[in-house]
Amino acid sequence: MRGRQGIRTTAAAVALLCAATLAGCSAGDGRPEAAASAPRPTPKPSPSWDPSPGSLAAVGDSITRAFDACGVLSDCPEVSWATGTDPAVGSLAVRLLGPEGAAAKSWNLAATGARMAELPEQMAAAAARRPELVTVMMGANDACRPGPELMTPVEDFRASFAAALGRLRAGAPKAQVYVASLPDLKRLWATGRVSPLGRQVWGLGVCGSMLADPEDLGPAAEARRNRVRDRVVAYNEVLREECAKDARCRYDGGAVFGFAFEDGQLSRWDWFHPSRDGQARLAELAYRRISTA
């Protein structure tokens, strides 16, 4: 009997202690136990990537306009890697939306000669169309200047790109963004300089910072080309870093920069811009990155 009574007494004491705790009995540091054990807020999950968006807007420069891909000194958007309708190219829009969808639900807002400072306005125009995906290939003209000293400073480049993403988010907060890296301009020089006609065209002022005096292999010319290449690398790092801050943005991981354009993948009019075949290769790189869930 004494043993049972002791058990009952102990149980009663535990019950009283539990009741006191639930009523807000203070812990040793003066905080209520109930407050100390409150559940922590769950972090908001990042939005998942949609590998099959239903509409597309492309912003950028002459590469996205397919400049010199069909004829001399002219845009040829029908063979653009992003929005073209030419079956031989198999553009990103055709791969994602089909031929009819590419014609009806994709918009090429790029401009030949554009630099990064012009991207915010292009992004605002893209946002107005409420696309599910926006492709960006911009910045080569910031490095392709008459001379290296005129290249866009890296921090100005960053500010313009960040502002462009902000303009897009203001008008199309849920749009996904694919950002292509800039091509390796020095590799393009190494590929195209073997063409006598290409060297003549370059002499007219095509990307002078990299392509001027294409046959000069001396230390000064090599230093100049390396300076331009280093700036392109820095621009690509900006694109990667700023894109990483946006949950709906996907950088290509340097795929375009690392792609080695062959002779037949460069324009026969300037040996610098992508040809029809080169545009097709850019479309492949973009689709591979975008279609991965």
C-alpha positions, 0 to 999 in steps of 0.5 A: 500500500505504501508503494502504491501511494508513493507512485500516486503521489509522484504522478500527481507531482508530475502532473502539477509540474506539467500544468504549471509549465503549460501555464507559462512557468518561467525557465531559468533565464526568465523566458516562458518555456512555451515561447522558447519551444515555438516552431520556427518559420519555414523558409519560402521555397524557391520557384521551380524552373519550368522547362517548357514555357509557353511564350518567349521574348528575346533581348540583346544585340546583333547576334540575336538579330542574326546580323550578317547571317543571310546577307551583307550588313543586314539583320536576318531575324528569321534565322535567329537562334532565339526566335527564328522560324527557319527550319534549318536553324531550329531556333529556341522558339521553334523547339519550345513552342513549335513553328506556329507558336514561334511565329505567334508567341515569340518576340525579337526585341534585340537591336544590332549595335546595342550595348548593356546600357540599352538593356533596361529599355529592352527588358521593359519592352519585353515585360510589357508582353508578359512572356513566360521566358526572356532570353538575354545575350548582350554585352559583346559590344561593350567589349567590341569598341574602337580601342580597349580604353573605350570598353564599358567599365565592369561596374557600369556593366553590372549596374545596367544589367541589374537595372534591366532585371529590375525593369523586367521584375517590375512588369513581369515578376514571374517571367523566367530568364535565360542569360547567355554568356558572351562569346570568346572574342579572342577565339573568334579572332583566331578562327577568322584571321585565316581568311583574307576577305575576313581581314579586309572586312575587319579593317573597316572597323569591326570590333577594333579592340580585338580585330585590329591588325589581325596578323600582328602577333607581337607582344603589344597586339597580344596584350591588347587582345588579352585585355579585351578577353579579360574584360569579357571574362569579367562581364560573364562573371557579372552575368553569373553573379547577378543572375544568381540573385534572381530565383527565376534566372538561369545562366548558361554556365559559360556554354557560349563562351566555351563554344569553339565556333568553326569556320563554317559557323561564322558569317561569310560576310564578316567572319565574326558574327554567327552564320546560319549554322552558328545560330543553330549551335547557339539554339542547341546550347540554349535549349539544352540549358532551358529544357533541363528541369 
